[in-house]
Amino acid sequence: MEITSTSKAFGGAQHFCVHESAQVKTPMTFSVFVPPQAASEKVPALLWLSGLTCTAENFTVKAGAQRKAAELGLALIAPDTSPRGDGVPDDPDGAYDFGLGAGFYVNATASPFDAHYRMRAYVEEELLGVVADAFPIDVARLGLSGHSMGGHGALTIGLRNPGRFRIISAFSPIVSPINCPWGRKALQGYLGDDAAAWRAYDACALLEDGCRAPELLVEQGLADPFLEEQLRPELLVKAARDASVPLTLNYREGYDHSYYFIASFIDAHLAWHRERL
């Protein structure tokens, strides 16, 4: 694995890593911020899943999370949002909401995407092992969060893997891809027409089908242009209530879908995760 970083030491360093992924069959990039406390002990970590069009750098560059993570002794892991490279298929129309940069954290079953688009398996089965082999991270203490499409990924991966991820939060998540245009396009394109198979990638459906989490924290801006058509947090409120899963949903007046929103509230989310890890 190739690693570049701002420091040779683990403590207080930002690392960018490239490795050959067995799951998506192409080199994958991820970033890891290692806090100063890791110089002497293994530290807990937050895995961050980014949204449409993002790479492994967006959260690292725009969220401003490293200062608080260093204070808390919390590592930050941020993978890319989809496979990339020669031979990886893209949306035939070049749209931003499908294909490259839009993996939706699924294991695709429809051709030609099934060969590479296995972001669910990459996150759930491969990435954490690669990280743990290279960095002093305690994989028994993991939190999970993300933004937009990545919020969808955090909710669904966390609900499917409660023994691996101890706590889940999200910013502006797509809570029910089955019930929004972004999600229906992606799920049909990656999984085909069998809507029953889509339920494994819908947080509301997973709650309806018996998946559980100790609690959920969601941040949502009320000036978000995607709020009513694509994000629909009211569906998660109902699903969590019906499943008796505690949900804190913070509506933020005047905030939109951007990383300014994330940067404004990321410190509170990091502290919330660290307290529970």
Number of C-alpha atoms within 10 A of each C-alpha: 9 9 14 12 15 12 11 10 13 20 18 22 20 22 20 21 19 14 15 13 17 14 21 23 15 17 14 23 23 20 25 24 27 30 26 21 19 23 14 10 12 19 24 24 29 26 21 26 29 31 28 21 18 19 22 23 16 15 26 21 11 13 18 17 20 23 11 16 24 20 13 20 21 30 29 27 25 24 25 24 27 29 27 21 10 7 9 18 18 18 14 8 8 10 11 13 20 24 26 23 20 27 29 33 25 25 22 24 18 16 13 14 20 16 17 23 30 24 25 21 17 22 19 17 12 16 19 16 12 14 17 13 9 11 17 20 22 15 17 14 20 26 27 26 30 27 27 25 30 28 29 31 34 30 30 27 26 26 26 21 15 15 12 17 25 20 27 29 27 29 30 31 31 30 31 24 27 22 17 16 13 20 25 17 15 22 26 18 19 25 19 16 13 10 12 7 14 21 20 16 26 25 31 26 21 20 24 16 12 10 18 20 23 13 15 19 19 23 23 24 21 18 14 18 13 16 18 12 11 20 27 19 22 12 16 22 18 14 20 21 13 11 18 14 17 15 18 13 18 13 15 15 11 10 18 19 20 15 18 14 20 26 14 12 15 20 19 11 20 22 16 16 25 20 9 11 18
